[in-house]
Amino acid sequence: MISKSLAIQVLNLALSTGGDYAEIYLEETTPESFMLENGHVESSSAPQSYGCGLRILNGFRTVYGYTSDLSAKSLLGLAKKLSASYSEERKITVETVKNERVKQHIHIIDHIRDVPVKEKIDYLKEISGIIAGVDPRIVRVQAGLASNYRKTEIYNAEGPVAHHYSNVQERSRIFMLAVAAGESGIETGFEAPGCSDGWSFFTKKIDYRAIARECGEKAIMMLTAKECPSGR
């Protein structure tokens, strides 16, 4: 999200007044959601948020500040403002940045945010059609997809070599709601499989068609089920 050269400048300015540790934390999140009501797109959103936090330690003292402006002027201004909390001689000068490996427990090869919107909408329309086709007593169907893409980067230094860590996380969920109505009242069926994986989880790793049918069948089963017996 920022260059290594800018990170070195910010760290050095932060450490210019005697700090013995400085850390830059960067985060970018892109949540995305789609909602279909009876097969029609009801809502969609894809906001983006990002920002930077800067921390300087000196012994047992610490200062922290943050900004959503990732320009060089903003970050250097923040570093200068925070470093004014100390008034000692410089102890550390950062000279280079070393990339550190972060263990990836889940390797995502097809990020959901990279999938064309039409493909995701068509997927949800297929689910809606399967649920609605279970029984004519299903009067309302909702199908949705919610995902959150989160990228983080950290630059920290307590010596001439700064360390750089980066990581990407993606969490997603589809949800299905079937509402059935009849003489006995109104009942619902609901399913919501989720994962920390890519688009292939929803298209290949789970049987979404079977899950959609089960969602509709649950609503009908509840609608026709007998009342639980009362008494001791």
N, C-alpha and C positions, 0 to 999 in steps of 0.2 A: 504493500500500500504506500510505502515511502521508500526511497532509494537508500542504499547502504551509506552513501556519502552524506546524505542529509541526517541519517541516524547518528553518524559519528559526530557531526557538528552539534547536534542537539545534546548528545551525551557529554561532550566536552564542555559545552557551555553550562550544562547542569552541574558538572563537577568542578567548575572553575573556582568555587569559593570554599573548597575543603570537603565536599561530600566524598564518602568512601564507597558509595554504591549508587547507581542510577539505573532506572528501568523505564523503557518505553513500551506501553501496551496498546496495541491497535486491534480494533474489532470492527467487522462489517457483517451485518445480518440482513438477509433478504427473505422475509416471510412471504409466502404466496398462497392464495386460497381461491378456490372456485366452488360455487354452489349452484346446483341445478334443482329446479322445482318442477316436478312432473315433466321432465325432459327438456325444459327450457332454462337457459342461463339466467339465474336470478342475481348473482353478484360475482365479481372477481376483483382481486386486489393483489398488488405486488409492491408494497412500500419498501424503501431501503433506508437503513440507518447505519451510521459509522461514526467513529470517533477515536480519540487518542487520550490515554492517561499517562502522566509522567510522575514518577516517584523518585525522590532523592533521600538517601539515608546518610546520617553522620552520627556515628556512635549509636546512642539510643534515641536520637531525634529523627523525625521523618516529616517530610512535606509532600503534598500531593496536589496535583491540579489536572484539569482535563479540558479538551476542546473538541469541537466537531469540524474545525477548519484545519485541514491537513496540509496547508501551504507552508513553505519554508518560513515565511514571515511570522505566521501564527505560532508554529512550533518553537522557533527560536525565541520568540517573545515570551512564550510560556516558560521555557527553560530559564531565561534571564530573570523573570519575575520570581520563580520558585527558588533559584539559587541565591537570591538576595536574603533568604532566611538565614544564611550562614555567612561568616566573615573571616574565614581562615585561609591559609595558603593552599594552593592546589596540591593534592596528593596523587591524583591519577590523570594521565593523559591517554585517551583512547586512540590507538593508531590503526587498528584494522578490525574487521568483523569476520567471525567464523560461523558458518552455517552448521547448526546442530541437527541431527536426525531425530525425528519424533516417531515413535512406534505407531504404525497404523493398524488398529485392530480390525477395521473394516475397510476394504479397498473398493471404493465406489468408482465404477467406470462409466456410468451413464447418469450424471446428475439430473435430477428432475427439472431443475430450472433451465436446462439446455434442451429439454423436449419441447417441440413446437406446441403452442397453445391449442391449436386445432386438434392435435393428437390427444391431448389430455381431455378436451371437451368431448370428443368422439368416444373416448373410453368411458366417461361418466354417462353419456347418453345411452351407450350400450347397457350399462348397469341399470339405468332407470327403466329401459325397455324390458329387461329380463324380470325385474321386480313387478312392474305393472302387468306383465303377461301371466303372472302366477294365477291370479283369480280376479274376476271383475269386481269383487267386493273391496279390492284395494283402491282407495279413492285418492290417495296422496302418496307421492314418492319424492324423497329427497336423496340426492347423491352429491357428495362433495369430496374435494381433495384439499388437504392442507399440508404445506411443507415449509421447512425453515432451513435455509442455507446460512451457515455461520463460519466465517473465516477469521482467524486470530493470528497475530504476529507479536512476538516479543523480542526486543533488543535490550540486553542488560549488560552492565559492565562494572567490575570491581578491580580492574587492572587494565593493562594496555590492549588486551584482546577482548572485544565485545562478543557476546554470543547471540545468535539469531535463531529463533524457533518459529515455525509456522505450522498451522494445523487447519484442517477443514472438517466440519461436521455437517451432516444433513439428516434431518429427522422428518419423516413424512407419515401421513395417515389418510386413508380414504374412509368415508363413513356412508352408511346406507340406512335410510329410514323408510319403513313401509307403514302406512296407516290404513287399517281395514275398518269398514263400517257395516253394520247389519242391525237386525232387530234386537240383538242382545247388547248393542252399544258400540263403542269404538275401542280398538286395540292396536298395539304397535309391535313392530319387529325392528331390531336394530343390530347392525354389525359395524365394526370399525377396526379392521386390521391395520397395523402400523409397523414401522421399521426404522432403523438407522442404515438405510441402504439406498440404492438407486432405483430408477424406473423399472428395471427388469424384475424387481421384487414383485411389483404389482401386476406385471404382464405375464411373467413366466414362473415365478417361484410359488405363487398362490393361485388357486383356481377361483378367480374372482367371479366367474359365471356361476359356479356352484354356491359361493357365498351369497351372491345376489338372490338366487332362488331360495336359499334357506332363510334369508331375511324376510322375503314375502311369505313363505310358508309359515314362519313363526307367527306373523301377524294373523293369518287365517286360523292357525291352530289355537291361538289365544281367543279369537273371536268365537270359535265353536266349542271351546272347552267347557266342561261342566264346572259349576261352582264347587269349591272345596267343601267337603262335608264339615258341618259345624258340630259342636258338642265336645265332650271330654275326650 
